[in-house]
Amino acid sequence: MSSYIEFKNVTFGYQNEEGAVEKNVIESFDFSVEKGSFVAVLGHNGCGKSTIAKLCNGIEVPVSGKVYVDSLDTSDEEKLLDIRRRVGIVFQNPDNQIVATIVEDDVAFGPENLGIDPKEIRRRVDEALKNVGMYEFRQSEPHKLSGGQKQRVAIAGIIAMQPECIVLDEPTAMLDPRGRREVMKTVRRLNREFGITVIFITHYMDEAALADRVVVMDKGRIILDGAPKKVFSNAKILREAGLDVPQATELSIALSEAGILIPEDALSMDELFENIKTVLEDK
């Protein structure tokens, strides 16, 4: 697979009121995302992960270095519309992303701003709402929906613009467990069934464990990068960075340390139970 998004030696810092950069959030940062992949980005608050999201579609541009989206330079203002057609962003608070009083009107907002033909917008809105399981709520008022439903509407609004990549910046942080499950199910389906590239920024270990690849950030740099089992086997490094491991992994490690010798890399409770069952059957 080829790199769809690529950061090359990127440095970025936010400006103060005088317009000067006080401190770099990321520095000499290299990062790439393969087309069609599902990448989770982990890190404690202030590590730079939300900055990465904004750099992915040109909301922010590097102080130095380059960010490319499908080979397009995000610092080229003439390419910004093309870049934002390719990469959509879903933010943390669903209420801040909903602009209309009816669900289907909200989903249509993005395509309308792209100048899409009305008949095509109708088709895209219906298809997007079906893909996130919200078609039956198309005439509903967004403020009457649950948090998880609102976030799915926000995701539908992005996919109605038919991006090739979706960046989700802690989209479940303000949701209850049920809402989190709804959003994760939707995101996994978009990636697996439709081949949409996903960059999922989160601080929930169990969500990151569902990705193909996990990238862990600390102080503006990548400290771990690989498949979930590989990354979460580094419990010591994760804890030093102020992070945890999935609950199933933590229990696996505790059982192993207590003398029940099972693999320590279980990512889900189902996997943990199977590992325990195998050990008991072998005795």
Buried (B, 14 or more C-beta within 10 A) or exposed (E): EEBBBBBBEBBBBEEEEEEEEEEBBBBEBEBBBBBBBBBBBBBBEEBBBBBBBBBBBBBBBBBEBBBBBBEBBBBEEEBBEBBBBBBBBBBBBBEEBBEBEBBBBBBBBBBEEEEBEEEEBBBBBBBBBEBBBBBEBBEBEBEEBBBBBBBBBBBBBBBBBBBBBBBBBBBBBBBEEEBBBBBBBBBBBBBEEEEBBBBBBBBBBBBBBBBBBBBBBBBBBBBBBBEBBEBBBBBEBBEEBEBBBBBBBBBBBEBBEEEEEBBBBBBBEEBBEBBBEEBEEEE
